[in-house]
């Protein structure tokens, strides 16, 4: 899924509001909803670009680790089931 805006752009939008621009005007000017703005603010508010990039890296790593854990748990279940049938 391709996102329309990068973390850098989103942080820039948040800073525009911090500098005094109205949220409605910002959303109209850049073509996104107020709901998106408030979602981004809750996720990226107070961050700088490097922190946002690190967050993205950690989320990707977390997703990868969750997938590995799920695969390992499934494998363990398969092995346990195979051992039960042998005896």
N, C-alpha and C positions, 0 to 999 in steps of 0.2 A: 504494500500500500504506500503510495507516494503522498507525502504531506505537502501542502501548498507552501508552508512557511518553515524556514529553518529556525533553530533555537536562537540564533543571532538576531534574526528579524523579529521574533517574538519578544525578546528582551528589549529590543529597540522600541517596539510598540509600547511595552510597559513603561519605558522611560519617558516616552512622549506624554503619557498621562501624568506621570510624576512631575513633568515640566509644566503642566497646566492645561493640556488639551483635554477637552471633554471626551468621555468614553464614546458617546454616540457619534461624535465627529470623527474620531479615530477609526471606529468600525466602518463608517460610511466611506471614508477616504481610502481605506485599504481593502474593503470588500470582505469582511468577516463579521460574524454575529457577536452581540454582546455576551452571549453565553460562552462563546469561544474565548473572548477576552478574560472573563472571570475564571474560566477553567485554567487558562494559562497563568493568570495572576496567582491562583492558588498553588500551581506547580512551580513556577519560575520566579515568583515575586521575591525581590531582594537578592537574586543571583546575578553573578556576572557570567559572561559567555563561557569562560573556562569551567566554571562550576556546572553549568548546564550541560556541557559536553561530557564531563565526568559522570553526571547523573545518567545521561544516555548510555554511556559505556557500562555503568553498573547495572542498569536495567537490562541491557542485552546479556550481560554475564549471568545475571539472576535467572533470566529466561532459559539460557542454555543449561544452567545447573539444575533447574527444576525438571527440564526434559530428561537429563541424564539420570536424575533420581527416579523419575517415573519409569524409565526404561529398566533400571536396575531392580526396582520393586517388582515389575512385571516378570522379569527374568527369574527372580527368586521364587515368585509364585508358581511359575512353570516348573521349576526344578522341584519344589516341594510336592507339587501334584504328581510329577513323574515318579518321585520316590515313594509316594503313597501307593501307587499302582503296582510297583514292583513287588512289594511285600505281600 
